[in-house]
Amino acid sequence: MVEHVIELKNVTKTFKNFSIDSLDLKVKQGFITGFIGANGAGKSTTIKMLMNLLKPDSGEVKMFGLDYKTHEKEIKERIGFVYDRNVFYEGLNLKDIKRVVGPAYKRWDDDLFHHYVDQFELPLNKPIKTFSKGMQMKASLAIALSHQAELIIMDEPTAGLDPVFKRDLLDLLQEIMVEGNRTIFFSTHHTSDLDRIADYITFLQSGELVFNQSIHELSDTFGLVKGKTELLDRDTKQAFIHLRKTNAGFEALTSDIKQVKQIFGESVLIENPSLEDIMYYVKRGSRE
Ligand SMILES: Nc1ncnc2c1ncn2[C@@H]1O[C@H](COP(=O)(O)OP(=O)(O)OP(=O)(O)O)[C@@H](O)[C@H]1O
């Protein structure tokens, strides 16, 4: 069994006004990894390369240790790609989909399909095109689970969902992790989703990987530092990715709590930043 279900090595993809440059990324098997980054950071482009919907200009994409060039069918069998825009014929209902899609997968299980359709409270006889966004997401997830996908890849699954439905979906994702060695990799702008369920966070900015770390490692390294403005000078400022002045003094992000403790001792307050704080300060810091 491979430890990393996704492995990108030196992946480069260049568009006219954007590029992903030498991206190295490993996603661990058996965990939920959240994929974050501002609009246009390259998340969808990366996900498309994982799905072989887009080919890198150079570099290597390995899924389950396998290459699309030689093992496309096997890889696709093992991945469930979940999105709201259903690629299946929109006029079809779930019963038709079972008939059409099921036989395409070696490990398709009709009983499982009915189990999830029941659990997700989806109608079997209504055309998919009449489904709400949330229902389409669930339908897509039911199909992925019915062919027993080991890796579930989702591009912004919670976008546009109401808070109750969203929570429902996140609970579901957590539930399906209990069964076996599944891996979930999904992009989102809702960092609170990740505080709730993610084990690892992959953060992309302008096509570059900022970090790919466990939530625990993040809270060990990143700190939100608050203190009096008098503490700041050219040297001490170096400890921060970015800082902003507030009415009360300054607030700044560090990726090296130890160093901040050495420099400032007890004179500053160090809090645990939210993912949103980290994204905000890293983005601002990169503009300096
Ligand atoms: N086929 C393409 N041709 C040219 N440029 C493209 C193409 N696809 C994506 N881009 C550009 O690549 C950049 C990254 O887009 P991408 O959709 O991967 O970002 P994202 O992180 O998913 O953004 P969002 O969070 O807004 O969905 C954008 O500037 C986009 O305009």
The ligand as a Tripos MOL2 file, in Angstrom:
@<TRIPOS>MOLECULE
LIG
   31    33     1     0     0
SMALL
NO_CHARGES

@<TRIPOS>ATOM
      1 N1         -7.5590   26.9720  -19.8040 N.pl3     1 LIG1
      2 C1         -7.0200   28.0930  -19.3180 C.ar      1 LIG1
      3 N2         -6.4300   28.9820  -20.1320 N.ar      1 LIG1
      4 C2         -5.8560   30.1120  -19.6540 C.ar      1 LIG1
      5 N3         -5.8360   30.4410  -18.3380 N.ar      1 LIG1
      6 C3         -6.4100   29.6000  -17.4910 C.ar      1 LIG1
      7 C4         -7.0440   28.3720  -17.9040 C.ar      1 LIG1
      8 N4         -7.5190   27.7390  -16.8370 N.ar      1 LIG1
      9 C5         -7.2180   28.5110  -15.7690 C.ar      1 LIG1
     10 N5         -6.5600   29.6260  -16.1560 N.ar      1 LIG1
     11 C6         -6.0330   30.6950  -15.2720 C.3       1 LIG1
     12 O1         -5.2630   30.0940  -14.2770 O.3       1 LIG1
     13 C7         -5.4120   30.7710  -13.0440 C.3       1 LIG1
     14 C8         -5.7670   29.7690  -11.9550 C.3       1 LIG1
     15 O2         -7.0770   29.3150  -12.1450 O.3       1 LIG1
     16 P1         -7.7410   28.1910  -11.2290 P.3       1 LIG1
     17 O3         -9.1360   28.0310  -11.7200 O.co2     1 LIG1
     18 O4         -6.8860   27.0100  -11.2160 O.co2     1 LIG1
     19 O5         -7.7140   28.8820   -9.8030 O.3       1 LIG1
     20 P2         -8.5000   28.4870   -8.4620 P.3       1 LIG1
     21 O6         -7.4860   28.5040   -7.3700 O.co2     1 LIG1
     22 O7         -9.2730   27.2470   -8.6680 O.co2     1 LIG1
     23 O8         -9.4640   29.7390   -8.3220 O.3       1 LIG1
     24 P3        -10.9400   29.8710   -7.6680 P.3       1 LIG1
     25 O9        -10.7550   29.7260   -6.2030 O.co2     1 LIG1
     26 O10       -11.3200   31.2750   -8.0430 O.co2     1 LIG1
     27 O11       -11.8050   28.8260   -8.3030 O.co2     1 LIG1
     28 C9         -6.4470   31.8550  -13.2670 C.3       1 LIG1
     29 O12        -5.7780   33.0750  -13.4560 O.3       1 LIG1
     30 C10        -7.1410   31.4210  -14.5330 C.3       1 LIG1
     31 O13        -7.5890   32.5440  -15.2630 O.3       1 LIG1
@<TRIPOS>BOND
     1     1     2 1
     2     2     3 ar
     3     2     7 ar
     4     3     4 ar
     5     4     5 ar
     6     5     6 ar
     7     6     7 ar
     8     6    10 ar
     9     7     8 ar
    10     8     9 ar
    11     9    10 ar
    12    10    11 1
    13    11    12 1
    14    11    30 1
    15    12    13 1
    16    13    14 1
    17    13    28 1
    18    14    15 1
    19    15    16 1
    20    16    17 2
    21    16    18 1
    22    16    19 1
    23    19    20 1
    24    20    21 2
    25    20    22 1
    26    20    23 1
    27    23    24 1
    28    24    25 2
    29    24    26 1
    30    24    27 1
    31    28    29 1
    32    28    30 1
    33    30    31 1
@<TRIPOS>SUBSTRUCTURE
     1 LIG1         1 GROUP 0 **** ****
